[in-house]
């Protein structure tokens, strides 16, 4: 059993002691090894020089007036990073989580990111791979292959990276083809039946003019959740499995010294099971669910999330297919000694999922994996940049065009126990009724005709976007010490959507209840006349969840919106000497508006408009970048103050996930990064600390687009934002050295995160306490790195931590219908919800063999 991290008791201190002891042993052992293999006196000492492309040109990290955390290819390999979720352990201020399936993965910087399962939402943290923007976080998550480096740019980056980068950018640069032949491969085995293989080859194809690189990978792993299947028909007893393959090929054409053309094609496919939950708190409905489930195995009444035991009777298979091609052309021109760059991207991404919506062993509500719950993105993008420089000026002008077409299916299917479960809940509220007669009494329909198994809702959405932008970014060297940068971007976008809603049972059960209740007009009849008027809406709410609402049946909606927005930046950098640079900056970011691709409603009435407006951010930064001890230590410190307006929050409003624009969100704090080439040759350290006080401003119901949403958002005004820990820190120590005729490798990476709430509604039961993750790797191989054997472990202390906590569907009530004495609509003592959690990965370990030619 894993233990939750806590500052109370000795378990946390034992883990800190373990981490500290490991680092101490590494620190004492490595000097001895270094003494046994001391370098010649005249061997040059290592100097840190980190190159980044955060401003679309190669620069030293210490010359860029932006907060950038750079992760080199070596560090990524030593730390075992294969995808963006892995890299968060190396990046303070970055949080990455996933929920119902891997396509719903969210990256957040300084606590700010896109939350929830609405694919109509744009990003807050942009993902760019080899210059091509990925439209959603989930689209950009997968095996990243051979990397040159990853740059995490914090704060709005709208000038050069465009809209939907209001919180930052994850800029991924892969390795280019080499003009020297090379091949390498690796094989991995680990716990949870993990198996993986990858291979790569690169070199000239047609002399020096055509170079190539090919990467292939196949990875599998069993699940780390044990699943109790209850009523079935699910038979798989594990979840969070992994089974994917990737192919990535490149051609680099170099016809002359002025022209280069890089063509990249990639394809990846995943067929896995994801995602189930564990109970963190079981409400009064738990016993009822167990009574309805075969063998009484419907839900975990003991609520022990560290056991990683989940309950699901329906399958959670996910299928993800991602493919695309990009072409980057660079042409040197005689005109102003400039370079013309063209980046073209064409991509297609599709996912199909099955889901046990109620997250229990009872057969209540689910989604089939037949395509009824799916999303497909087709994107085309084209960027043109012309850049050049003079003795004083670095200039850049560009244009960007993008087309994005989204096709989404959504469904809800009644299970065999849906009617029985709803009947049991309603009979507890209405005196004189029983589970066998309550539905006929409420609807006037015969027993067995209400909520028939296999019936439900099926919706189809389309959304298309056409975006065009003009931008410029220019840095002028006013003096040898002072440089000013001005960037500006104009974006014009048109978005269109359609929605078609259907109910296979026409929503007849809910419709009949509305007619008899009198709430649709008229006089209550039958048992409705005996129910107090104040209780009728609550009873009707139990019958008329949005998937059962006849107001949506055969409803068709269409909308079109146009947006035009300016974004930009102004920076001043002053270099006091070769070792110290300070800067101040202002940046304005922009995140596009969108549509609620869900059954958004207020009460029982569908919302007339599904549109939510664009989000903007104004950010101010003051920073210092230093190179110390002959450039063996790089230390950078930045203070920031960001204000978001119309912040797009996707949250559960008691009926559906709906995006609501929060009037104002502020984030203030500082980032510190250090890169250290230690006096022990071969030993390096990289780490950082981030502090962010990210809070909602005070607001009232009238400030919202839909004032009816306020009750479920009433904990937000003035509070710390969800997924926004105030403190995060990370550190990675790596040692590589040739000793006694062998190559030795050791790496320890750790990240500490302070407490934060994992629910967008900030219900107290969704808190995650402070925790620390520790990864490690030890390797030995040949001096020329022709082979290497590595033993590794992730989450070595086996921390049990929650990624996201959710309200278990149909299993209780959190927010109340009336204002409570604390000034909100939430009363902890009256909260009857069951809460479920998507957990972080437990301890994993294994062994990897690498060979290189």
KAGI-V694967 format. One record per backbone hydrogen bond with DSSP energy under -0.5 kcal/mol. NH is the residue of the N-H (numbers start at 1). CO is the residue of the C=O. If there is no record, write none. Layout:
nh & co
NH & CO
NH & CO
This chain:
nh & co
2 & 306
5 & 800
12 & 6
14 & 10
15 & 11
16 & 12
17 & 13
18 & 14
19 & 15
20 & 16
21 & 17
22 & 18
23 & 19
24 & 20
25 & 21
26 & 22
27 & 23
28 & 24
29 & 25
30 & 26
31 & 27
32 & 28
33 & 29
34 & 30
35 & 31
36 & 32
37 & 33
37 & 34
38 & 35
43 & 40
48 & 631
49 & 47
51 & 49
52 & 59
55 & 57
56 & 53
59 & 52
61 & 50
63 & 60
64 & 61
65 & 63
66 & 64
67 & 154
68 & 66
69 & 152
70 & 68
71 & 150
72 & 70
73 & 148
76 & 72
77 & 73
78 & 74
79 & 75
80 & 77
81 & 76
82 & 80
87 & 83
88 & 85
89 & 86
90 & 87
91 & 88
92 & 90
94 & 91
95 & 108
97 & 106
99 & 101
99 & 104
104 & 101
105 & 102
106 & 97
108 & 95
109 & 112
110 & 93
111 & 93
112 & 109
114 & 107
119 & 117
121 & 118
126 & 124
126 & 168
127 & 134
128 & 126
128 & 170
129 & 132
130 & 128
130 & 172
132 & 129
133 & 131
134 & 127
139 & 136
140 & 136
140 & 137
141 & 138
142 & 140
144 & 82
147 & 145
148 & 173
149 & 173
150 & 71
151 & 171
152 & 69
153 & 151
153 & 169
154 & 67
154 & 152
155 & 167
157 & 165
161 & 157
162 & 158
164 & 590
165 & 590
167 & 124
168 & 124
169 & 153
170 & 126
171 & 151
171 & 169
172 & 128
172 & 170
173 & 149
174 & 172
175 & 146
178 & 212
182 & 202
184 & 200
185 & 851
186 & 198
187 & 849
188 & 196
189 & 847
190 & 194
191 & 845
194 & 190
194 & 191
195 & 220
196 & 188
197 & 218
198 & 186
199 & 216
200 & 184
201 & 214
202 & 182
203 & 212
205 & 210
206 & 210
209 & 206
210 & 206
211 & 252
212 & 203
213 & 250
214 & 201
215 & 248
216 & 199
217 & 246
218 & 197
219 & 244
220 & 195
221 & 242
222 & 192
224 & 239
225 & 239
226 & 308
227 & 225
227 & 237
228 & 226
228 & 310
229 & 227
231 & 361
232 & 229
234 & 313
239 & 225
240 & 273
241 & 273
242 & 221
244 & 219
245 & 269
246 & 217
247 & 267
248 & 215
249 & 265
250 & 213
251 & 263
252 & 211
253 & 251
253 & 261
254 & 209
254 & 252
256 & 259
259 & 256
260 & 330
261 & 253
262 & 328
263 & 251
263 & 261
264 & 326
265 & 249
266 & 324
267 & 247
268 & 322
269 & 245
270 & 320
271 & 243
272 & 318
274 & 272
274 & 316
278 & 837
280 & 835
281 & 835
283 & 281
286 & 283
287 & 284
288 & 284
289 & 285
290 & 286
291 & 287
292 & 288
292 & 289
293 & 289
293 & 290
296 & 293
297 & 294
298 & 296
301 & 299
303 & 300
305 & 303
307 & 304
308 & 305
310 & 226
310 & 308
311 & 277
312 & 228
313 & 360
318 & 272
319 & 352
320 & 270
321 & 350
322 & 268
323 & 348
324 & 266
325 & 346
326 & 264
327 & 344
328 & 262
329 & 327
329 & 342
330 & 260
331 & 340
332 & 258
333 & 338
337 & 334
338 & 333
338 & 335
339 & 387
340 & 331
341 & 339
341 & 385
342 & 329
343 & 383
344 & 327
345 & 381
346 & 325
347 & 379
348 & 323
349 & 377
350 & 321
351 & 375
352 & 319
353 & 373
354 & 317
355 & 367
357 & 355
357 & 365
358 & 365
359 & 356
361 & 298
364 & 362
366 & 413
367 & 355
374 & 409
375 & 351
376 & 407
377 & 349
378 & 405
379 & 347
380 & 403
381 & 345
382 & 401
383 & 343
384 & 399
385 & 341
386 & 397
387 & 339
388 & 395
389 & 337
390 & 393
394 & 475
395 & 388
395 & 393
397 & 386
398 & 471
399 & 384
400 & 469
401 & 382
402 & 467
403 & 380
404 & 465
405 & 378
406 & 463
407 & 376
408 & 461
409 & 374
410 & 459
412 & 457
413 & 366
414 & 455
415 & 364
417 & 363
418 & 415
421 & 417
422 & 418
423 & 419
424 & 420
425 & 421
426 & 422
427 & 423
428 & 424
429 & 425
429 & 426
430 & 426
431 & 429
433 & 430
437 & 434
438 & 434
441 & 437
442 & 438
443 & 439
444 & 440
449 & 446
454 & 414
455 & 452
457 & 412
458 & 502
459 & 410
460 & 500
461 & 408
462 & 498
463 & 406
464 & 496
465 & 404
466 & 494
467 & 402
468 & 492
469 & 400
470 & 490
471 & 398
472 & 488
473 & 396
474 & 486
475 & 394
476 & 484
477 & 392
478 & 476
478 & 482
479 & 482
483 & 573
484 & 476
485 & 571
486 & 474
487 & 569
488 & 472
489 & 567
490 & 470
491 & 565
492 & 468
493 & 563
494 & 466
495 & 561
496 & 464
497 & 559
498 & 462
499 & 557
500 & 460
501 & 555
502 & 458
504 & 456
505 & 456
506 & 503
508 & 505
511 & 507
512 & 508
513 & 509
514 & 510
515 & 511
516 & 512
517 & 513
518 & 514
520 & 514
521 & 518
525 & 516
527 & 441
528 & 525
529 & 526
530 & 527
531 & 527
531 & 528
535 & 532
536 & 532
536 & 533
537 & 533
539 & 535
540 & 536
541 & 537
542 & 538
543 & 539
544 & 540
548 & 545
549 & 545
549 & 546
552 & 549
553 & 550
554 & 501
555 & 552
557 & 499
559 & 497
561 & 495
563 & 493
565 & 491
567 & 489
568 & 588
569 & 487
570 & 586
571 & 485
572 & 584
573 & 483
574 & 582
575 & 481
576 & 574
576 & 580
577 & 580
580 & 577
581 & 625
582 & 574
583 & 623
584 & 572
585 & 621
586 & 570
587 & 619
588 & 568
589 & 617
591 & 615
594 & 612
596 & 610
597 & 595
598 & 596
600 & 598
602 & 605
605 & 602
606 & 604
607 & 600
612 & 594
615 & 591
616 & 645
617 & 589
618 & 643
619 & 587
620 & 641
621 & 585
622 & 639
623 & 583
624 & 637
625 & 581
626 & 635
627 & 579
628 & 633
632 & 628
632 & 629
633 & 628
634 & 675
635 & 626
635 & 633
636 & 673
637 & 624
638 & 671
639 & 622
640 & 669
641 & 620
642 & 667
643 & 618
644 & 665
645 & 616
646 & 663
647 & 662
649 & 647
649 & 660
650 & 648
651 & 649
651 & 658
653 & 651
653 & 656
655 & 656
658 & 651
658 & 656
660 & 649
660 & 658
662 & 647
662 & 660
665 & 644
666 & 695
667 & 642
668 & 693
669 & 640
670 & 691
671 & 638
672 & 689
673 & 636
674 & 687
675 & 634
676 & 685
677 & 632
678 & 676
678 & 683
681 & 679
683 & 680
684 & 682
684 & 734
685 & 676
686 & 732
687 & 674
688 & 730
689 & 672
690 & 728
691 & 670
692 & 726
693 & 668
694 & 692
695 & 666
695 & 693
696 & 719
697 & 664
703 & 700
704 & 701
709 & 706
710 & 707
712 & 709
713 & 709
713 & 710
714 & 710
714 & 711
716 & 713
717 & 713
718 & 696
719 & 716
721 & 694
723 & 757
724 & 721
726 & 755
728 & 690
729 & 752
730 & 688
731 & 750
732 & 686
733 & 748
734 & 684
735 & 746
736 & 682
737 & 744
739 & 737
739 & 742
742 & 739
743 & 781
744 & 737
744 & 742
745 & 779
746 & 735
747 & 777
748 & 733
749 & 775
750 & 731
751 & 773
752 & 729
753 & 771
754 & 727
756 & 768
758 & 766
762 & 759
766 & 763
767 & 764
768 & 756
771 & 753
773 & 751
775 & 749
776 & 793
777 & 747
778 & 791
779 & 745
780 & 789
781 & 743
782 & 787
783 & 741
785 & 782
788 & 850
789 & 780
790 & 848
791 & 778
792 & 846
793 & 776
794 & 844
796 & 774
798 & 795
800 & 3
801 & 799
803 & 838
804 & 838
806 & 836
808 & 806
808 & 834
811 & 808
816 & 825
820 & 824
823 & 820
827 & 814
830 & 827
831 & 827
831 & 828
832 & 813
832 & 830
833 & 813
834 & 811
835 & 281
836 & 806
837 & 278
838 & 804
839 & 837
840 & 801
844 & 794
846 & 792
847 & 189
848 & 790
849 & 187
850 & 788
851 & 185
852 & 786
853 & 183
